[in-house]
Amino acid sequence: MKAVFKTALVAATLFAANAMAANPVVSVETSVGDFKLELYPEKAPKSVENFLKYVEDGSYVGTQFHRVIPGFVAQGGGYDASFKPRPNTYGEVVNESKNGLGNERGTIAMARRQAPDSATRQFYINLQNNSNLDGSSYKYGYTVFGKVIEGFNTVEKMAKVKTVTIPETRMRDVPQQPILIEKILITNK
C-alpha cells in the first residue's frame, strides 16, 4: 500500500511540475558577452512564437545590434555585419502591446515600423524604463514579450560602445565595432 501511495505521489508531483512548465529561456552569446532571456508566451504568444522561429532556424546568428542608444534601447536581429538585411521569413506579427507588460528596463520587445502589426524579426532590449513605448487605450505600443534574466551587464556594456552614423544608409547610433550575435539557442521549452 505504501509503495502505491509513493508512486501516486511521485506521479502527481511530476504532473504538477509539467503543468507549471517554465517559460522558454533563450541564451544569447554576443561578441561583447552573454545574456539570457525569459520569454512570456502567455502574455505575447504570437511574438514569442515568431521570435523562437528565428532562434530555431539559426538566422539570428551573425546579425548585429545595429542601433544602440545609451539610456534608451539596444536593437538588433535584422542586419548582418555588412548591413545586409536578413529576410523576414515568417511575415508580420500582430501587435500584442496591450498585454499588461511594460517597456521596463531589461525587457525585450518587438521593433516595428509605423503600422502597429508590422513587427517581423527585429527586437530591442530596453536600457531604461520606456513607458512612452507602451500601448494605451488610444494608441498602439511596442510588444514586450520577455526579459533579460541574466547578463544584463552585457547589455549595459553594449550601451557604452562608440556609435557612428552611416551616411550611405542614414542609419544612426550604429556601433563602430559591430556587436554580433554569435550563438543563440533555447535552453528549455
C-alpha positions in Angstrom: 0.0 0.0 0.0 2.9 2.4 0.9 4.5 1.7 -2.5 1.3 2.5 -4.4 0.9 5.8 -2.4 4.6 6.7 -3.1 4.1 6.0 -6.8 0.9 8.1 -6.9 2.7 10.9 -5.0 5.6 10.9 -7.4 3.3 10.9 -10.4 1.2 13.8 -9.0 4.4 15.8 -8.4 5.7 15.2 -11.9 2.3 16.1 -13.4 2.2 19.3 -11.3 5.8 20.2 -12.4 4.9 19.6 -16.1 1.7 21.7 -15.7 3.8 24.6 -14.4 6.4 24.3 -17.1 8.9 27.1 -17.1 8.7 29.9 -19.7 11.2 29.5 -22.6 14.7 30.7 -21.8 17.0 31.7 -24.6 20.7 32.0 -24.2 22.4 34.7 -26.4 26.2 34.8 -26.9 27.4 38.1 -28.5 30.8 39.5 -29.4 30.7 41.6 -26.2 29.3 38.9 -23.7 26.4 36.7 -23.0 22.9 37.1 -21.6 19.7 35.1 -21.1 16.1 35.9 -21.9 13.0 34.6 -20.3 10.0 34.8 -22.7 6.3 35.2 -21.8 4.2 33.1 -24.2 1.1 33.6 -22.0 1.2 37.3 -22.4 2.6 37.6 -26.0 2.0 34.2 -27.7 2.4 35.4 -31.3 5.6 37.5 -30.6 7.2 34.7 -28.7 6.3 32.1 -31.4 7.8 34.4 -34.0 11.0 35.1 -32.1 11.5 31.4 -31.4 11.2 30.6 -35.1 14.1 32.8 -35.9 16.1 31.4 -32.9 15.4 27.8 -34.1 16.2 28.4 -37.8 19.5 29.9 -36.8 19.1 33.2 -38.8 19.8 35.5 -35.8 23.3 34.1 -35.7 25.6 36.6 -37.5 23.2 39.5 -37.1 24.2 42.6 -35.2 22.8 45.1 -32.7 22.7 47.8 -35.3 21.1 50.6 -33.2 22.4 51.3 -29.7 21.2 54.4 -27.8 22.5 54.8 -24.3 19.7 55.3 -21.8 17.1 54.0 -24.4 17.5 50.7 -26.3 19.8 48.2 -28.0 18.1 47.0 -31.2 19.1 44.0 -33.3 18.1 40.9 -35.3 17.6 42.4 -38.7 21.0 43.0 -40.3 24.2 41.1 -40.7 27.7 42.6 -40.1 27.8 44.2 -43.5 24.3 45.7 -43.1 22.7 43.3 -45.5 19.1 42.9 -44.2 18.0 39.4 -43.2 14.8 38.2 -44.7 11.5 38.4 -42.8 10.8 34.7 -43.4 7.7 34.4 -41.2 5.8 37.5 -42.1 4.4 40.2 -39.9 3.2 39.7 -36.3 0.0 41.1 -34.8 0.7 43.8 -32.2 0.3 42.4 -28.6 1.3 45.6 -26.8 -1.8 45.7 -24.7 -0.8 42.6 -22.8 0.0 44.2 -19.5 3.8 44.1 -19.9 5.6 47.5 -20.0 8.7 48.6 -21.7 10.7 48.5 -18.5 14.5 48.3 -18.0 15.7 44.9 -19.1 12.6 43.8 -21.1 12.8 42.7 -24.7 10.2 43.9 -27.2 9.4 43.7 -30.9 10.6 46.5 -33.1 8.2 47.6 -35.9 7.5 50.2 -38.5 4.7 52.8 -38.2 1.9 50.3 -38.8 1.0 48.5 -35.5 1.1 45.0 -36.9 4.4 45.4 -38.8 6.9 43.6 -36.5 8.9 40.9 -38.1 12.4 39.8 -36.9 13.9 42.9 -35.2 13.7 43.3 -31.5 15.1 45.6 -28.9 16.2 45.5 -25.2 15.1 48.4 -23.0 18.1 50.0 -21.3 15.8 52.0 -19.0 12.1 52.3 -18.3 10.5 53.5 -21.6 6.8 53.8 -20.8 6.5 56.1 -23.8 6.8 52.9 -25.9 3.8 51.2 -24.2 0.4 50.9 -25.7 -2.6 52.7 -24.3 -6.3 52.8 -24.9 -5.8 55.2 -27.8 -2.5 54.1 -29.4 -0.5 51.0 -30.2 2.8 50.5 -28.4 5.6 48.0 -28.9 5.0 44.4 -27.8 7.1 43.4 -24.8 7.5 39.6 -24.8 10.3 38.8 -22.3 13.0 40.0 -20.0 16.8 39.7 -19.6 17.1 37.4 -16.5 20.9 37.0 -16.6 23.8 39.0 -18.0 22.2 42.5 -18.2 25.7 43.8 -17.6 26.4 42.7 -21.2 23.5 44.8 -22.5 24.8 47.7 -20.4 28.3 47.2 -22.0 26.6 47.5 -25.4 25.3 50.9 -24.4 28.8 52.1 -23.7 30.3 51.4 -27.2 31.1 54.2 -29.5 28.5 54.7 -32.2 28.5 56.4 -35.6 26.2 57.4 -38.4 26.5 55.5 -41.7 25.9 58.1 -44.5 25.0 55.6 -47.2 22.2 54.2 -45.2 21.5 57.2 -43.0 21.5 54.8 -40.0 22.4 56.4 -36.8 23.6 55.1 -33.4 25.4 52.2 -35.1 28.2 50.6 -33.0 31.5 51.4 -34.6 32.7 47.9 -33.8 29.8 45.6 -34.7 28.1 43.8 -31.8 27.3 40.4 -33.3 25.1 37.6 -32.1 27.4 34.6 -32.3 25.2 31.9 -30.9 21.5 31.9 -29.7 19.6 28.9 -28.5 16.6 27.8 -26.5 17.9 26.3 -23.3 14.4 25.0 -22.3 10.9 24.9 -23.7 
